[in-house]
Amino acid sequence: MNDKINHKRINIFAGHFGSGKTEIAVNYAFYLAKQGLKTAIVDLDIVNPFFRTKDAEEALKKAGIKVITSMYANTNVDVPAVSPEIYSVFEDKSYYVVLDIGGDDLGAKAVSRFRQEITEDEYQFFFVVNAMRPFTDTVEKMEQMLFEVEESSRIKTTGVVNNTNLMNITTADDLFEGRRMIENFCERNGIPIAFEAYMKENDMIPHKYPVLILDKYVKVVWD
């Protein structure tokens, strides 16, 4: 097994509510920075008030990671306003960029305005899936979510991130079943599993794909 997680200059993470994609995006930014890469993370998830890149802003900046957040987040603005600062990471090619985008059609629409800048650069688009969440607990639901994200973002997915878990009650059987479902989904749609993500306490089954071990940075309102 090649245990190295690939990276491109632009790394996009999309996933439905509860998929864990913001936590993964934040951890991936730290992963890039630890390799000595000049890193920026851009929060384009304008529809989710509960899991926010901004929660990790202090730790990210301490690690030398540039943090850019969207403007008018969590409002009813049809075309979300983003900070003009985002253009700097497309113009300055010295940055390795992590984009955290929403997992539904409105959230994915925020990145579509940068489609040309992204597709003309070196990029990868990760679809984060937690097979234990209601919106993605069947292969058919995963496919519907994938269609909505790609339709709205106008960018094709290049890899899937398996983040199956039931938080602190996760079992090895849950992880094996999630992997089986996501492998089926990937085979049906011709998309590779890019890597799997686990909190330290859930790293309990043999590694079959590259693995990103997660530290918890993103808070929820009930913490």
Secondary structure, DSSP 8 states (H G I E B T S, - for coil): --------SEEEEE--TTS-HHHHHHHHHHHHHHTT--EEEEEE--S-SSS-GGGGHHHHHHTT-EEEE-SSTTS--SS----TTHHHHHH-TT-EEEEEE-SSHHHHHHHHTTHHHHHTS-EEEEEEE-TTSGGGSSHHHHHHHHHHHHHHH-----EEEE----GGG--HHHHHHHHHHHHHHHHHHT--EEEEEEEGGG--S---S-EEEE------TT-
